[in-house]
Amino acid sequence: MKLSAFGSKFAGESGIVELMDDLSSALLQNPDMIFMGGGNPGQLPAVEAVFQRQLQAILADPAQRHSLFGVYQAPQGDPQFRRQLASFLNRQFDWGLGADNIAISNGSQSAFFVLYNMFAGVMPDGSRRSIHLPLAPEYIGYGDIGLGADFFSATRPGIERLDEHLFKYHVDFSHLQEAQAIGALCVSRPTNPTGNVLTDEEMTRLDAIARSRDIPLIVDGAYGLPFPNIVFTEATPHWNDNTILSLSLSKLGLPGARTGIVIAREDIIRAFTNANTIVSLACGNLGPALAGPLFDSGDILRLSRDHIEPWYRERSQQTVRWFHEQLGDLPYHIHKPEGAIFLWLWFEGLPITSQELYQRLKQRGVLVVPGHNFFVGLHGEWRHQHECIRVSYASDGEAVRRGVTIIADEVARAYRAG
Ligand SMILES: Cc1ncc(COP(=O)(O)O)c(C=O)c1O
């Protein structure tokens, strides 16, 4: 098979492909595998019941059923859903949005493919621009999205050590200024993999830097602000006409519906829609049909506040307690859990790499993600990159507890063997 440059890059190995392969194949190899690797949301009965009722109502009505299955959506996404979303957001934040500030995509992952390649890569004058990640580590799924090489650049974080084996990454603004030839800044907030939530002040400063360079600030809000609000700290949702905010219905409990939402200035939305139409033709109808009424009624806030946020907060606190109990006085650090569905563990001075730790844990029936995959765009060696793992706490609680015990045992063994 003779592949093009595109084919070679996209059909080859990549971090995200390895992760998704692991997820699907691990269960076949070992039915008892403990899944702490993937990004699946937790199963929350109260939330599932809402979607089930809505789906039943749609199926019982022939006209709605036909709209769900039998028609292509407008390229930008269902106008009614976009109006519902715009009014919902305006009621909350007074952002002055209209339906034309919103486009729907088949999951936010595919929206990032289009958006990132719109702003970075080879420019019309032959120069190159990168997507700059002001705070590495960042979401593994960005890593291989660029059509060209050297697509990302990143700034190494500042590390604040906190009490009780906790730490927190901060944007290192003194080094961020050094980034050259960038087409956009991008952060996930809350951050996958760390559970960090960039502070309002950090967002204000990033916004000012993006404006001063005449590039957009892309904010990936898959876990949070304003919904599904898996945020355990005070943080204000951020949007303005230089921000591209990407949201998703996935972590609300609908990853199977593949619905992403892009909120931006009208000219950016038009450009995005044109490109997305070439790639996708139209987006799926299921997500908008299930979630639209929740935005109309405002129930999305109630669900997020009363069910989703407390569930993940409880889970994260419990999992941290289990790690404290099991890791004892080993030299470990946990990123302060401020949101999202993961813990980020840093084993300082670990004698083996996180990749080796991942392999050993997989042998023992626990799937995590080794940390080096998340340092997208960061150049130069930094031992820290090989000392971290990402652990999801969204699956069955008892399985998570067993997983924590096995992780701690394997880490202790690695330190002992020196
Ligand atoms: C930070 C972040 N952004 C985007 C995505 C993609 O989500 P989806 O394509 O399901 O909307 C994920 C999925 O895990 C994520 O963690």
The ligand as an SDF file (V2000), in Angstrom:
LIG
                    3D

 16 16  0  0  0  0  0  0  0  0999 V2000
  -10.4300   17.9070   26.8190 C   0  0  0  0  0  0  0  0  0  0  0  0
  -11.2150   17.1640   25.8080 C   0  0  0  0  0  0  0  0  0  0  0  0
  -11.5750   17.8020   24.6980 N   0  0  0  0  0  0  0  0  0  0  0  0
  -12.2800   17.1890   23.7330 C   0  0  0  0  0  0  0  0  0  0  0  0
  -12.6460   15.8620   23.8580 C   0  0  0  0  0  0  0  0  0  0  0  0
  -13.4260   15.2190   22.7410 C   0  0  0  0  0  0  0  0  0  0  0  0
  -14.7410   15.0040   23.1290 O   0  0  0  0  0  0  0  0  0  0  0  0
  -15.9250   14.7020   22.1030 P   0  0  0  0  0  0  0  0  0  0  0  0
  -15.3340   14.5340   20.7320 O   0  0  0  0  0  0  0  0  0  0  0  0
  -16.5680   13.4650   22.6080 O   0  0  0  0  0  0  0  0  0  0  0  0
  -16.8230   15.9130   22.1650 O   0  0  0  0  0  0  0  0  0  0  0  0
  -12.2990   15.1430   24.9930 C   0  0  0  0  0  0  0  0  0  0  0  0
  -12.6680   13.7180   25.1410 C   0  0  0  0  0  0  0  0  0  0  0  0
  -12.2910   13.0250   26.0330 O   0  0  0  0  0  0  0  0  0  0  0  0
  -11.5530   15.8210   25.9970 C   0  0  0  0  0  0  0  0  0  0  0  0
  -11.1780   15.1930   27.1030 O   0  0  0  0  0  0  0  0  0  0  0  0
  1  2  1  0
  2  3  1  0
  2 15  2  0
  3  4  2  0
  4  5  1  0
  5  6  1  0
  5 12  2  0
  6  7  1  0
  7  8  1  0
  8  9  2  0
  8 10  1  0
  8 11  1  0
 12 13  1  0
 12 15  1  0
 13 14  2  0
 15 16  1  0
M  END
$$$$
